[in-house]
């Protein structure tokens, strides 16, 4: 296949809608797939017509531009209508059995050279694509919330992914005005292992001493960000955060990487149906902030080092990805260099001794030299 012109999106929810609108705005014809015609109509009215009308009202596009983009988009309740697609992006609910079934259906109706990708946040691409004939045309294409604003896209290459498929997906992301990074098939890929472990670490401190606002404040100061990790969890949804944490722990806890236990506090807050309360203000004094900051940064530094050692992603792309997706002013390796490798080593040892991760080879022999960025 020489190029991508028509894109199918399985799942017309928040993420799928944003991915499709981005593609249509970039000149691609888009076909959404949902469970039934009623859902197709309601989601089209909400996410396509509604979103574009808001842009017109704000003066961000003309009525003519809106009509042009809307004319590139259609919807269906039948997998058969995705047969003309050059690329199909699965953006269904994060349930493995459901996603596997989606790819069985797509394999039955799509052309043998059509590219099939998943927008999963944590599941291994190779496992999701196990039933797909010609797996060389499969990969992961992981967008970050909110997909209409966040510019990062991870292009995930599983063992069977061909060079042609990978190159076409990188070019597709760039044409969609995204920043693509190349990532190997690994649980959570490159960015989520860092972000998920960071919020798991913070959430484990939640209680009488540290309320959510205190933890938000500590993460803001530690990372130099306006919106801290507790705020981002609320934006992502605590249900999403909890299930992602469970998945990452299941995948990595018993490996040579390791991963933190899922905090009871996160589970309880998710089950309460309420977001983290960031309105009450910090309660813990500055003298109590250091322990949390050390564990937070230690977790970030340790998992980032493991990702590089496992060749999941290049150091350059991980730095770029973290700064783009999470809006951190510095990536993990720039932070380590700025802090100094002796202090970095102390934080990594603290993290390993606390049982969250195994020791990365880089730090096993003592204090390493600064990272070559």
Residue, then its C-alpha position, 0 to 999 in steps of 0.5 A: x500500500x503506497x499511502x493512507x487515504x481512508x481511516x476507520x475508527x472503531x469506537x466513537x467515544x471521547x478518544x475515538x472521536x478526537x482521533x477521527x476529527x484530527x484525521x479528517x481535519x488533516x485531509x483523511x476520509x474517516x469512517x466511525x464504527x459503533x455498536x448500532x445506528x442510534x449510537x452512530x447518530x448520537x455520537x456524530x451529533x455530539x462529537x462531530x457536529x457539536x465539536x465543530x460548531x463550537x470551533x465556529x462559534x469561537x472563530x477558530x474555523x469558518x462555516x465552510x471549513x466546518x462543512x468540508x471537515x464534516x463531509x469527510x466523516x461518516x459512521x456505520x454500525x457494520x464492520x463490512x463498511x470498513x472494507x475500503x479503509x487503508x488504516x483502521x484504528x481500534x479505540x474501543x473500551x480498554x478490555x482485552x477480550x473485546x479488543x481481540x474480538x474487534x481485530x478478528x472482525x476487522x481481519x475478516x472484512x479489511x483488505x490484506x494490506x490494510x493497516x490495523x492498529x490499536x490505541x490501547x494504553x497498556x495491552x501488548x500489541x502482539x497479544x491483541x493481534x494474535x488472530x490477525x492474518x498478515x501481522x506485518x500490517x499491525x502495530x500500536x498507535x497510542x494517542x494521549x488524552x486529550x487527543x485533539x490537543x495533546x500532540x504526542x503519538x507513540x508508534x508501537x512496533x511489535x515483532x511482526x510489524x513491517x518497515x513499510x507499516x511503521x514508516x506509513x504510521x510515522x508519516x500519518x502521525x506527522x501529517x496529523x500534526x502530531x509528534x510521533x516517537x518510535x516505541x517497542x511493544x512493551x507493557x504500557x509502552x514508553x510514557x505510561x510506565x513512567x506516568x502510571x508509576x508516578x501517580x501510584x507512588x503519590x497515591x500510596x501516601x494519601x491519608x491523614x498526613x497527606x491530603x490530595x491537595x498536598x500531594x498535588x502541590x508536592x508533584x507541582x514543585x518536584x516536576x516544575x509543572x502548573x498542573x500536577x499529577x493528582x490533577x491529571x489523574x482527575x482529568x484522565x478519570x480515576x477508573x482509567x487510572x486504577x485499571x491501568x495501574x492494575x494492568x501494569x502491576x500484573x505485567x511487570x511486578x514479577x519481572x526483572x523490572x518490577x512495579x509498585x503495588x496498586x495503592x489501596x487508596x487509589x482503589x478506594x477513591x475510584x470506587x467512591x465515584x469521586x475525584x481527588x479533592x484538590x480544593x481543601x488546600x495542602x495540610x502537610x508542612x514543608x518538612x514532610x514534603x521531602x519523603x514524598x518528593x524523593x519517592x516520586x522522583x526515585x520512581x520516575x528515574x528508576x523506571x525510565x532507566x529500565x525502559x532505556x536498558x530494555x531498548x523500549x525507546x531511545x533516550x531522546x524519544x523518551x525525553x521528547x515524549x515525556x515533555x510533549x505528552x505530560x508537559x514536564x519542562x524537563x525529561x527524566x534524564x535531564x532531571x537526573x543530570x541537573x540533580x547530579x548522579x550521586x543524589x540520583x543514585x540515592x533516590x534509585x536505591x531508595x526506590x529499589x529498597x522500598x520494593x517498588x522496582x528492581x535495580x537497573x543495571x546502570x545503577x547496580x555498580x554505584x554512581x554512574x556518569x551523567x547521561x549523554x543527552 
